[in-house]
Amino acid sequence: KRLSFLKYLKLLKELTDISRILSLCAEKATDHPEYASFLCEALKICRLPFLQQKTTDEQHFAQEAAEFLSSICYLMRIPDPDVRRCVVEAVQSFFCSGIPPKP
């Protein structure tokens, strides 16, 4: 229930917003370990495909997608092993063409 807002942020044009949310949680996770489980749940959602509104969205948001991927990789600095595992799975999902398992 606490991640219900993320189901609305699954469009390519909202990658920057999702990245900002993940970064804020990462900052909190260093002092408050309870944010690590939230990050894992959010990263599992990020493994699912993002939607395009227009056929040109993939081209228009290529730079945002690269920055989003970079921000996800930045989460590797969090010392929690579960967060690191979720980061690796999220990055792998960007390069796999198959449907990822349900989070």
Summary of the structure (lengths in Angstrom):
residues: 103
radius of gyration: 13.2
end to end distance: 14.0
largest distance: 41.8
contacts: 272
relative contact order: 0.19
helix: 69%
strand: 2%
